[in-house]
Amino acid sequence: MHRLFFVLISLFTANSFAAEVSDLYQSHFPVSSQSEQERRLVAPEVLRQVVLKVVGDRAALDIVDVSPILAQTEKLIQQYQYRRVNTISDDLTQPDKLEVLLKFNEDSLNKSLTNLGLPIWSNSRPEVLLWLAVDDGNSRHILGAEEIDGDIPAAIMKATERRGLPMLMPLMDLQDQNQVQFADLWAGFPEAVLQASQRYAAQVILMARVSISDNGALQVRWQSHVNDESDQWQSRGGMQRALNDGIDELTDRLARRFTQVVTSQYDQEYSLQISNVNDYSDYSRAINYLKNLQYVSDVKLVSLETDKLEVTIGLKGEIAVFNRTLAIDHVLLADNSYNPFNVMRYRLLP
């Protein structure tokens, strides 16, 4: 199922923008029984996992006491269910594991987080395209979507699920193989990777170069590209630890770009002029996109001419975060030409 899912994403993502993460407000935890007592015992830890996904940045949580939210765990639970999880093992006698899945009320949790001064990362998040190169001492190769069930890709996908980060892998078909060579990826030369990534239309390009030692420990060099900005970091240790640390760092960095703490000082009005709006479908797409953006509190129509739409928006946040979101979504392209009327100008992309 995982393999099919990520291959399909790779095939059909070319016309997508941000990905909708559907399971932000739920998480699971292993239990030994379906007793109410055990469920109540593990519920605060499950809620803590959800809070991390919703806030996005560990540093923001490090400076805030979330115990008032954890004390409301039972009130915030919307529904729960138990499920058996198949364990892949050579020992066919090993029993399936039991997990409890808890889903929390989105509106109530968001309100509690806001009251504590924490940011909220919406479920519309940038897709990450992962180029994964592995040197295990015997072979050196780039992994593709067909190998999603392998140990390293599966561990990475587990880490991204824990943080609510949508991720896909390239197909590594003949087109990708002709464009991206292992040596270029391993050396950290991004040109070929960025060129090959255009077919997938992902907003974030992530290069991961994994060295596996004789004792199974990993050393991973990470390199991300968001618009014209690049970051690098490293992680090491056992497989899941090294990969968790790397994905944690990426998620924290992205959350800082696209979230902010909203206070009473924010709620400002801005004028936007959008060109290339040629019919009702374009109009509807532009309006709905703005209305669904995080921190946009209101959208009002000012005028609609031949191919231009002018609106005012209420923004409960910094305009810089708004513009970074627009830049990565590729729905509205900023027009930075001379503007004497202090109106922000954009062009609606096809």
C-alpha positions, -999 to +999 in steps of 0.1 A: +000+000+000+028+025+009+046+017-023+016+022-045+007+054-027+040+070-032+044+058-068+010+074-076+020+106-059+051+107-080+031+102-112+003+126-106+019+154-085+028+176-115-003+197-112-004+198-074+007+226-051+007+222-014-004+188-001-033+184+023-022+164+054-054+146+065-042+130+098-027+159+117-051+157+146-048+120+153-020+096+163-016+061+176+002+044+205+009+007+213-013-008+241-016-043+256-054-042+259-085-023+251-091-013+287-103+022+295-077+025+322-048+019+297-063+042+271-066+070+296-030+064+307-015+067+272-038+094+259-017+124+271+013+110+252-007+106+221-019+142+224+017+153+228+025+137+195-004+155+179+007+188+193+041+184+178+026+177+144+003+207+146+028+232+159+056+219+137+086+234+155+102+217+185+118+250+196+084+267+200+073+238+223+105+239+243+097+273+257+060+268+265+045+246+292+019+225+275+007+208+306-026+228+306-034+213+273-024+178+284-047+182+314-076+185+290-068+153+271-101+135+278-121+166+268-102+170+235-106+134+224-131+133+195-131+095+189-109+065+194-105+031+179-082+000+182-064-017+154-041-046+149-008-038+132+009-065+111+045-069+120+070-078+092+092-105+107+110-137+098+092-152+128+058-160+115+046-169+150+050-133+162+015-119+170+002-086+155+006-056+177-024-037+192-026+001+189-051+027+200-058+055+175-070+087+191-084+116+171-087+151+188-110+180+181-093+203+157-110+236+167-107+230+204-070+220+202-062+250+180-078+274+204-059+259+233-026+262+214-033+298+204-042+307+240-007+294+250+009+316+223+019+287+201+018+288+163-004+265+143+008+249+110-022+242+088-028+209+071-018+225+038+019+218+038+047+219+011+055+185-005+091+173-001+107+154-029+134+132-015+165+122-035+181+094-015+216+082-022+230+052-002+265+039+002+264+006+022+301-003+016+292-028-011+272-007-035+263+029-042+229+037-056+200+062-057+167+048-043+134+054-061+097+052-053+096+014-061+119+008-032+097+027-007+093-005+014+131-008+019+145-003+054+158+032+050+129+047+029+104+031+053+122+046+083+121+080+067+084+077+059+078+068+095+097+099+106+077+121+082+044+107+093+054+114+129+059+151+120+030+155+095+053+162+066+042+150+031+070+134+012+075+115-020+104+099-039+113+101-076+104+073-099+141+068-109+129+057-144+150+062-174+143+100-175+155+104-139+185+081-144+196+101-174+195+133-155+208+125-121+240+105-115+250+091-082+283+110-082+265+144-086+240+137-058+267+123-035+290+153-040+261+177-032+259+193-066+223+204-068+220+215-105+211+182-120+188+173-091+169+206-093+165+202-130+152+166-127+128+177-099+108+200-121+087+171-134+074+164-099+065+200-090+074+195-054+079+227-033+109+214-013+138+194-027+156+172-001+189+155-009+199+128+016+233+110+014+234+080+036+267+062+046+262+029+064+291+016+086+300-020+092+281-020+125+249-007+108+252+029+121+242+057+097+258+090+089+235+112+068+243+145+051+211+165+043+206+193+019+173+211+013+163+236-014+133+259-009+128+284-037+163+299-040+175+291-005+196+261+005+204+246+040+226+217+051+229+196+082+240+162+094+227+134+116+241+101+127+234+070+149+212+040+146+190+039+115+157+053+130+175+077+153+197+092+125+168+095+101+144+109+128+169+136+137+174+146+101+136+148+093+131+166+126+155+193+116+139+198+082+104+200+097+115+225+123+130+247+096+100+245+074+076+253+103+096+284+111+091+296+075+054+290+073+040+295+108+040+324+133+025+333+167-007+354+161-012+381+187-037+410+190-014+433+171-021+415+139-053+419+119-044+442+091-060+448+057-041+446+024-051+453-012-043+427-038-045+430-076-045+397-095-041+395-132-047+366-157-082+361-143-100+353-175-132+335-165-153+324-136-131+293-130-100+316-126-120+339-103-132+310-081-098+294-079-081+327-068-107+335-042-109+300-028-071+298-026-069+331-006-097+321+017-081+288+026-047+303+034-037+302+070-039+336+088-062+351+061-093+361+081-113+377+053-114+382+015-136+410+000-141+417-037-133+453-047-135+450-085-134+426-114-124+439-148-115+422-181-087+401-167-080+417-134-093+409-099-089+433-070-096+422-035-088+432+001-077+406+026-077+406+064-044+391+076-038+379+111-001+376+107+030+390+091+030+398+054+064+381+051+050+347+060+020+353+036+044+360+008+066+330+015+035+308+014+025+323-020+060+318-033+061+281-026+025+273-036+029+286-071-007+297-075-001+335-074+031+348-087+043+382-073+046+410-098+075+432-086+072+459-112+068+495-102+036+500-083+027+536-073-006+528-056+007+506-028-013+476-040+003+442-040+002+428-075+001+391-085-005+370-116-027+339-114-007+309-127-024+283-149 
